[in-house]
Amino acid sequence: MDGPLLAADARVSRALVHPDRFSGLLADLGSVQVAVPVLAVVLVYVAVRARGIGTDRWWLPATAAVLLMALVPVLVIPLKELTDRPGAPVVPLATGLYPSGHTATAAVAYGAATLLLFPWLRSAYARRELVIGCAVVNAGVGLGLVRQGYHWPLDVVASWCLCAVLLTSLWLFLAKPRAWPRADRTVGRRGDRNPSA
């Protein structure tokens, strides 16, 4: 594998690689053992809250997020096999690193959690801070993976692009009134944001 894009990717990687404890912790935020439990807590919270206000099909948004999370390995693993990209500086003997599975796991888990929580937040400030927090965590995961030398920068960017499509699909699904059939009216009366807006 060669070309100007990959050469630039290698140069950026060499400039950024500097393994340390902090970047290792950032990279770990993209592991299944960390990101998926965070999503699971949000799934339970949203489902319990929706059921508590009498929402029809209260399980639908959480189920959609679970299916999206399950779709990550279904898409990422074949892409890794297809590209079979050689390993980054710290793992030169490894192959199949493109796109980054840790990046995809983090993006979908934290992104889906954000989308599920969004309708339940009462203020624009809280919603903005949640989105910023999600973006910062995902940027941190990507930076940690590159600084640790586990992935090339393009591995991370490719996962972000893939997950942008997946999360947009979830957002469009949740924006439809059928995803929150009665929660939107009930939440609206309590002063929360209308989930279908």
Phi and psi in degrees as a GROMACS rama.xvg file:
@    title "Ramachandran Plot"
@    xaxis  label "Phi"
@    yaxis  label "Psi"
@TYPE xy
-151.997  170.948  ASP-2
138.599  165.119  GLY-3
-62.7654  -36.2014  PRO-4
-67.6205  -42.9405  LEU-5
-69.6483  -33.5997  LEU-6
-65.2838  -42.3756  ALA-7
-65.1385  -38.3739  ALA-8
-60.5032  -42.2971  ASP-9
-65.9961  -39.5282  ALA-10
-63.909  -45.026  ARG-11
-62.2387  -42.0894  VAL-12
-60.5868  -46.9274  SER-13
-60.0396  -35.4789  ARG-14
-72.1755  -29.6844  ALA-15
-95.7798  -26.3558  LEU-16
-62.8276  120.187  VAL-17
-161.162  77.8332  HIS-18
-57.3174  132.315  PRO-19
-153.512  173.125  ASP-20
-62.8387  -42.4842  ARG-21
-65.1205  -45.3338  PHE-22
-66.1894  -30.416  SER-23
-64.4814  -40.1818  GLY-24
-66.1922  -39.4959  LEU-25
-62.6341  -43.9697  LEU-26
-61.7012  -37.2291  ALA-27
-64.9996  -22.4604  ASP-28
-64.2522  -17.0412  LEU-29
-93.538  1.77037  GLY-30
-75.9595  153.906  SER-31
-58.6591  -36.6735  VAL-32
-66.5967  -21.0791  GLN-33
-104.205  -52.6001  VAL-34
-68.5952  -41.9249  ALA-35
-67.362  -42.2737  VAL-36
-60.4598  -34.9231  PRO-37
-61.347  -46.6374  VAL-38
-61.987  -39.9266  LEU-39
-61.8396  -41.063  ALA-40
-61.641  -43.0385  VAL-41
-66.3001  -39.6313  VAL-42
-59.0721  -45.9565  LEU-43
-64.5762  -45.4368  VAL-44
-58.3622  -49.2441  TYR-45
-66.2144  -41.6197  VAL-46
-65.4348  -44.0139  ALA-47
-64.1551  -42.498  VAL-48
-67.1708  -42.4518  ARG-49
-64.7114  -40.6956  ALA-50
-67.3136  -36.1202  ARG-51
-63.535  -27.481  GLY-52
-96.9759  8.75493  ILE-53
80.8019  30.2704  GLY-54
-71.7956  128.901  THR-55
-66.2908  143.198  ASP-56
50.6001  47.0596  ARG-57
-60.8669  -21.6225  TRP-58
-83.7192  -10.6042  TRP-59
-64.8488  -49.1768  LEU-60
-61.0184  -42.7162  PRO-61
-64.3656  -40.1759  ALA-62
-63.6291  -40.3154  THR-63
-61.6049  -40.5486  ALA-64
-67.0494  -38.2654  ALA-65
-62.8268  -44.5257  VAL-66
-63.5831  -38.0535  LEU-67
-64.6494  -42.0946  LEU-68
-64.1101  -39.302  MET-69
-67.5833  -24.7385  ALA-70
-73.7888  -21.2132  LEU-71
-57.6454  -56.4561  VAL-72
-65.7571  -29.2786  PRO-73
-62.7272  -34.4922  VAL-74
-89.493  -42.8157  LEU-75
-71.5663  -43.5224  VAL-76
-61.9283  -46.7347  ILE-77
-62.5084  -35.4258  PRO-78
-64.8668  -38.9744  LEU-79
-62.0543  -43.8155  LYS-80
-65.2466  -39.0911  GLU-81
-67.8607  -44.3772  LEU-82
-82.1116  -38.3287  THR-83
49.2486  46.2929  ASP-84
-71.0966  138.022  ARG-85
-62.3314  156.277  PRO-86
-66.7234  158.914  GLY-87
-75.3792  177.542  ALA-88
-51.1499  -39.8828  PRO-89
-80.9412  -22.6078  VAL-90
-126.268  61.3052  VAL-91
-64.75  -24.6021  PRO-92
-86.5913  -11.5295  LEU-93
-76.0173  156.786  ALA-94
-137.552  168.468  THR-95
71.4964  45.7107  GLY-96
-99.0407  -2.00155  LEU-97
-112.905  121.619  TYR-98
-82.466  172.061  PRO-99
-75.7044  121.208  SER-100
-68.6198  -38.0489  GLY-101
-63.1799  -41.8152  HIS-102
-63.522  -43.9094  THR-103
-64.9681  -41.4816  ALA-104
-60.7629  -46.0794  THR-105
-64.5281  -46.1543  ALA-106
-61.1493  -44.8693  ALA-107
-74.3166  -42.858  VAL-108
-64.046  -53.0059  ALA-109
-73.3424  -34.6269  TYR-110
-67.2988  -44.4182  GLY-111
-65.1696  -39.5125  ALA-112
-60.1669  -41.7685  ALA-113
-62.8702  -46.9933  THR-114
-63.1535  -35.7628  LEU-115
-71.6006  -35.7772  LEU-116
-77.9943  -26.9278  LEU-117
-49.7663  -47.921  PHE-118
-66.9051  -19.0668  PRO-119
-91.8797  -3.82421  TRP-120
-88.9687  135.993  LEU-121
-84.3114  -27.3111  ARG-122
-116.196  152.718  SER-123
-63.4901  -33.1353  ALA-124
-62.7546  -46.1609  TYR-125
-63.0868  -41.0697  ALA-126
-65.1313  -42.4033  ARG-127
-63.0656  -44.0736  ARG-128
-64.6822  -36.0787  GLU-129
-63.7855  -45.3178  LEU-130
-64.091  -43.3972  VAL-131
-62.1148  -43.7252  ILE-132
-60.2866  -42.5498  GLY-133
-62.3516  -44.7706  CYS-134
-63.4926  -41.7149  ALA-135
-65.0918  -43.9469  VAL-136
-62.1959  -44.461  VAL-137
-67.8406  -37.9192  ASN-138
-63.5351  -39.5307  ALA-139
-63.2353  -40.9223  GLY-140
-61.1092  -48.0978  VAL-141
-61.0244  -45.4484  GLY-142
-63.1348  -42.9043  LEU-143
-60.9979  -41.4832  GLY-144
-65.1439  -39.2814  LEU-145
-73.8599  -44.1289  VAL-146
-65.4891  -33.1747  ARG-147
-73.4348  -15.9966  GLN-148
82.7812  16.0602  GLY-149
-79.4734  -28.1176  TYR-150
-140.959  150.736  HIS-151
-73.3224  153.063  TRP-152
-55.0875  -38.9541  PRO-153
-66.4156  -26.3276  LEU-154
-60.752  -42.6103  ASP-155
-69.6124  -46.9832  VAL-156
-61.2102  -39.9859  VAL-157
-61.1043  -41.0449  ALA-158
-66.4415  -39.6588  SER-159
-60.8685  -41.541  TRP-160
-64.019  -45.4683  CYS-161
-60.3451  -45.5546  LEU-162
-73.1206  -24.8984  CYS-163
-61.5517  -39.716  ALA-164
-66.7076  -45.6223  VAL-165
-62.7942  -45.5175  LEU-166
-70.7072  -32.446  LEU-167
-63.5773  -39.8139  THR-168
-61.5282  -43.4616  SER-169
-64.3389  -42.9138  LEU-170
-60.6565  -44.033  TRP-171
-64.6184  -38.0684  LEU-172
-64.9666  -45.6465  PHE-173
-69.1021  -24.914  LEU-174
-73.6729  -17.6531  ALA-175
-74.024  139.015  LYS-176
-55.372  -30.9793  PRO-177
-67.44  -19.8847  ARG-178
-73.809  -28.4847  ALA-179
-131.905  65.1375  TRP-180
-56.8391  -43.3457  PRO-181
-117.591  -18.0307  ARG-182
-61.9676  -35.4176  ALA-183
-63.6292  -40.3176  ASP-184
-72.2137  -42.9453  ARG-185
-66.6659  -45.5824  THR-186
-64.1254  -38.1386  VAL-187
-60.5578  -37.0787  GLY-188
-69.14  -26.3563  ARG-189
-88.8097  -1.41795  ARG-190
97.1085  0.76647  GLY-191
-77.7932  168.563  ASP-192
-71.6677  141.661  ARG-193
-67.8459  116.381  ASN-194
-61.758  -23.8449  PRO-195
-88.5745  -0.872471  SER-196
